[in-house]
Amino acid sequence: MQKLSFYKMSGSGNDFVMIDNRDSRLEVEPKVLAQRLCRRGLSVGADGLILVEPSSKAEFRMRIFNADGSEAEMCGNGARCIARFAEILGIAGPHMAFETLAGLIRADVHGGRVKVQLSQPQDLRLRQSIDVDGVTHQVHSINTGVPHAVIFCSDLEDVAVQALGRRIRFHPAFQPRGTNVNFAAVLDTHTLAIRTYERGVEDETLACGTGAVASALVGAALGLVPSPVQVRVRSGETLTVYFSGRGPEFHEVFFEGEVRLIYQGELFDEAMKE
């Protein structure tokens, strides 16, 4: 593990450790590597670890491991980061397709802005009543590559995102896989603001791409917003979500936003200390 090259990237506030693993250079299990490297203050610090690996179905395969070491099916902002990463390294051109556990993802890279097409959303369910500590919450859910719950609120600043998000993330209604939890507010007919509790990170994050898409699609199904939808995330940046349909089925689902290449570095053994 001495001097393993890595990059740090951010997709609208979601930050990741990026490693080109096409030559199987890792000497440590990715789960363990993610747990160690994603610790803020003790190692690199990130929401997740993303690996580029070979694929027989596309130009490369994306694997993403959350900060707790769990492997996710997909990550929207991570997908935008890996697309720019692959273009910078010459692994793929600016128009590409890559493999994920959630299916094939297509991406267009235009400098620091990246647009991706997600796999077909599934399992839209509206107006579910969920009891948390004796309080009933109206929750909507949809899978946009990973499972998401969406709750619309009048004031996001009054929401206990960490506490309530965690209770819903582990609620029996969403077991055994659990769910990401998005709290959304309608700002105008084309704009939402969201805060997200992310499964695997087990905390609120500054952005969640699939959560922004899930909130936009649920909002459209409820008649609150039409495409395109501007979704303001906690980092202050805005993601744009495009789609056709109003539910229960949606097609041609895209979203785009800024991706930042923060730095390139080399990992030493001390980054892996417990």
N, C-alpha and C positions, 0 to 999 in steps of 0.2 A: 504493500500500500504506500510505499515511500514515493512522494512526489507524483501522485496521480493527478493528471490534469483535469480541471473542471471549469465550468462557467457558472456564473450567477446571473439569472434573468428574472424579470418581473413582468407579469401580465396584468396591468392595471391595478397593481397592489398585491396580487398573488405572487410570491417569490419562490424560486426553485433552484436547486442545485442540478446542473445539467452535465451529463457525462456521455461521451461517445463510447459505447460498449460494443461496437460491431465486431471487435476482435476478441471479445470475452476477456477483457483485461482485469476484471474485478477479481480480487482474491478473497472477498468477504461476501456473504449472502446479501443481496440487495435489501432485504428486510432490516437486517442489522445495520447496514450502511446508512439507510434512511434514518433509523432511530438515533444513531450517533451524530450524523452530520447535521440534522435538522434542529438540534438543541441550540436555542439562542443563548448567547452568553458563554457557552462552553465549546462551541464548534462553529461551523459556518453559519448555521441558523437559516431555516427556510420552512415553508409550508409543506414541501415535499421534495422528493428526489425523482428526476426523470432520466431515463436511459434511452439512448438510440441503439436499437439492435437490428440485425438482419431480418428480412421478411421475404417470403416466397410469393406474397400476394400483392405487395406494393413496393414503393421505393425504400421503405424502412419500417420498422415496428417501434411503436412508442410503448414503454412501460413506465407506469407512475406508481410510486410508493409514498403513502402519506407519512406525516411526521411520526405517527405511532408504529410505522412499519407495515401497515396493511396495504395490500396492493389494490388500487382502485381500477374500475373498469375503464374510466376515462376522466379527463379533466379539461374543461373548455379553455380556461386561460393557459393551462399547461400545453394544450394542443397548439395554441397560438405561439407560445414560446418555442416549442420544439420545431415548428415550421420555420420560424426565423433562424433558429439555431442550425437547422439542416441547410438552409439557404446560405448562411454565412460560411459554413464549413465546406460548401460545395457538394454536400450529400445529395441534394435535390435542387432543381431550379425553382424559380419564384412561383410556379404553379405545380402543385404536387398532390399526391395521395399517400397516406400512410395507414398502417394497420394498428388498431387498438382492440382491447377486449370487448368494446362496445360496437365494433364494426369499423368499416373503412371511413376515414376522415379526409376530406379534401380541403386544401388551403391555398390562399393567394397571399403572397408577401409583397408589400409595396413599401420598402424601406422599413420604418418603424411601425407601420400599421399592418395588421394581419387580419384577414377575414377567413373564417372557417365555416364549412358546411357540416352540420352535425348529422348523426344517424337519425333515423326516423323516431320521433318521440312516441312513447307508449304509455299505456295505463293511466290516462287522464281520469281523475276522480274528483268531483266537485262536492263542496258542502258536506264534508265529513265532520261529525261531532266527536271531539276528543276531550275526555275528562282528564284534567291535570290538577291534582290536589283540591278536588271539589269544584273546580271552575271549568265550565264547558267552553271550548274554543272551536270555532269553525275553521277547519283546515282543508285545503285543496292539495292534491298531489299529482305528480307526473314524473315520468322517467325521461330525462333528456340525455341519456347515456349513463347517468347515475340517478338514483332516486332522490326526489326533492319533495318536501312539503312547503306550502306557501300559505302564509297568513297575512291578510290585509289589515292594516292598522291606520289610525288617524294621525298618530304622532310617533315616529320611530324613536325619538329621544326618550320616550317613557317606557320603552320595551326592555325587559330584562333579558337581553339576547342570550347571554351565557347560561343563565339559570333555566329559563323557559325553553330555550333551544335544546339544551341537553335533555330535559325531561321528555320533550317530543321526539328527539332523535332516538331515544331508547324506549319509546312508548310501545306497548304490546301491539298496537295497530300496525306498526311498521317493522315488526320482527319477522324473520331472524336477521335480515340484512341491516336494519336501521335505515335512517334517512338523513339527508341534509335538511336544514330548516331555514327558510327565508321569510323575513318579515318585510312586507312591502307597503308603500304608501303611494297613492296616485297624486302626482303633482299637477298634471294637466292631461289633456286628451291624448298626448303622445309621449308622456314622460312618467317614469316610475323612479322611486328611490328605494333601495333595499339594504338590509343588513342580513348577514348570513352566518349561521352557526354551521361549521363544516365537520361532517363525519370524518374521522381519521386524524384531523388536526385537533378535534375536541375543544374548539374555542371559536370565537368570532374571528373571521378573517377580513382583510381589507377589500377583498373582491372574490367573486365566485362566478365564473363564466357560465357554467351550466345552470347555476342558480338564477342568474340574470335572465337566461333564456326561459327557464321554467316559470319565473314570475311574469314575464311578458306573455307567454302562451296562456297561462291561467288567467291573466288579466283580459286577454282577448276572448277567451271562452266565456268569461263573465260579462262581456260587453263593455269593459272599462277602457280598453285601448285597442286601436287598430295598428297594423304594421305600416311603417317601421316604428319600433318603440325605442326611445332613449332610456337607458337604465343607468341611473347614477348610483355608483357603489360607494362603499365606506371610505375608500382612498380619495374620493372627490372626483375621480375620473368617470367618464360616461362611455358605456358600451352601447352599440347600436344593434338591435335584433330585428331581423327580417324573416318573414314567413308568409306562406299562403294558407288560407283556411281560417276558420274561427272555432274549430273544435267540433266534435270530439277528436277529429284527425287533423293534423297539421303536416304540411309538406314544404320542401325547399326551405329548410330552417338554416339560417346563417346568422353569425354575429361577428362583429369586428371591433377593434380597439387598438390601443397602443401597446407595444411590447418594447421593453427596455433591456438592452444588453448592459449589465452593470459592471462586471469585471471577469477576467480570467485569472485563475490561480492554480496552485499546486497543493494537494493535500499531503500532510505529513502524518505519521503514525499518531501523533499527539491529538489530532482531530478526532480519533476514534476512542480515546480514553474514556472509561466509564466514570 
